[in-house]
Amino acid sequence: MSPHAIFKAERSKYAPNFTGITISSPGKDFQTVSFAAEKKATLVTFFSTQMAYRMCKPYLEAVESTFPSHPAVGVVRVQFEENWMKWAIIKYVLRGSTLRPQYTPEQQVHLNFGSPPDVEESYVLTKNFVNRGEGEATHITNTQVGYVLLLDSKSRIRWMATGMPWPGELDVLKRGVAKLIGHENTDYQEVDVAD
């Protein structure tokens, strides 16, 4: 279960820097820290299986429908592929000269995820899971479930969830994004991080 409010900035932990290749620029490395620094709020989903992606999808849809095309909001989908053979095939398809030119970046995102890119977003393919120290510190330890992180511009984890959303979690996420981009509600409170 996720917290009922975003974490206080001074008590928040820093997110791991997920790096990998993207659909739009498969030739260069993408880093979530650099991407988040350009935004006031960044939603990062981390998954390795289709089931894990389905767990993340409601959170993505909530942010995309509430903040369409907002310049201060970013969305990053990080797919971790631990099977080197699958990783090589996916990487080949992303870099392939036969498939990619047939579709615009918007169509590529639509084909891969089934949702239009209303929020500036990136799909990142990585083969490096979070190292043990970072994983234990941030509670990202299971490669088979989906993780959702709400980051501020300094890549601090301001809110986190895993698995399918419980009732009310999507509302907390939307209020958290609104607070980070400056559209906060005055009765919204921040919480301390439980160690």
ChimeraX attribute file (.defattr): number of C-alpha atoms within 10 A of each C-alpha:
attribute: neighborCount
match mode: 1-to-1
recipient: residues
	/A:1	11
	/A:2	18
	/A:3	18
	/A:4	16
	/A:5	20
	/A:6	26
	/A:7	23
	/A:8	17
	/A:9	16
	/A:10	10
	/A:11	15
	/A:12	21
	/A:13	18
	/A:14	17
	/A:15	23
	/A:16	20
	/A:17	15
	/A:18	23
	/A:19	18
	/A:20	21
	/A:21	22
	/A:22	21
	/A:23	19
	/A:24	18
	/A:25	14
	/A:26	18
	/A:27	12
	/A:28	10
	/A:29	14
	/A:30	21
	/A:31	15
	/A:32	23
	/A:33	21
	/A:34	13
	/A:35	17
	/A:36	26
	/A:37	15
	/A:38	16
	/A:39	22
	/A:40	21
	/A:41	27
	/A:42	30
	/A:43	26
	/A:44	27
	/A:45	26
	/A:46	25
	/A:47	23
	/A:48	23
	/A:49	16
	/A:50	13
	/A:51	14
	/A:52	21
	/A:53	24
	/A:54	15
	/A:55	21
	/A:56	25
	/A:57	20
	/A:58	14
	/A:59	23
	/A:60	21
	/A:61	15
	/A:62	14
	/A:63	23
	/A:64	24
	/A:65	12
	/A:66	14
	/A:67	18
	/A:68	13
	/A:69	15
	/A:70	14
	/A:71	14
	/A:72	19
	/A:73	25
	/A:74	25
	/A:75	25
	/A:76	23
	/A:77	23
	/A:78	25
	/A:79	25
	/A:80	22
	/A:81	20
	/A:82	14
	/A:83	10
	/A:84	10
	/A:85	10
	/A:86	11
	/A:87	17
	/A:88	13
	/A:89	12
	/A:90	14
	/A:91	17
	/A:92	12
	/A:93	15
	/A:94	21
	/A:95	18
	/A:96	13
	/A:97	10
	/A:98	9
	/A:99	11
	/A:100	16
	/A:101	10
	/A:102	10
	/A:103	12
	/A:104	11
	/A:105	16
	/A:106	13
	/A:107	16
	/A:108	21
	/A:109	19
	/A:110	14
	/A:111	12
	/A:112	10
	/A:113	14
	/A:114	11
	/A:115	15
	/A:116	14
	/A:117	19
	/A:118	17
	/A:119	21
	/A:120	17
	/A:121	19
	/A:122	23
	/A:123	22
	/A:124	24
	/A:125	25
	/A:126	21
	/A:127	18
	/A:128	13
	/A:129	21
	/A:130	19
	/A:131	11
	/A:132	12
	/A:133	11
	/A:134	17
	/A:135	15
	/A:136	11
	/A:137	14
	/A:138	18
	/A:139	13
	/A:140	21
	/A:141	17
	/A:142	14
	/A:143	17
	/A:144	15
	/A:145	21
	/A:146	26
	/A:147	25
	/A:148	26
	/A:149	23
	/A:150	26
	/A:151	30
	/A:152	27
	/A:153	19
	/A:154	17
	/A:155	25
	/A:156	22
	/A:157	26
	/A:158	30
	/A:159	25
	/A:160	22
	/A:161	21
	/A:162	20
	/A:163	18
	/A:164	19
	/A:165	16
	/A:166	10
	/A:167	8
	/A:168	10
	/A:169	18
	/A:170	19
	/A:171	15
	/A:172	18
	/A:173	27
	/A:174	17
	/A:175	17
	/A:176	27
	/A:177	28
	/A:178	19
	/A:179	19
	/A:180	21
	/A:181	17
	/A:182	12
	/A:183	11
	/A:184	14
	/A:185	11
	/A:186	7
	/A:187	5
	/A:188	12
	/A:189	14
	/A:190	15
	/A:191	16
	/A:192	14
	/A:193	16
	/A:194	8
	/A:195	5
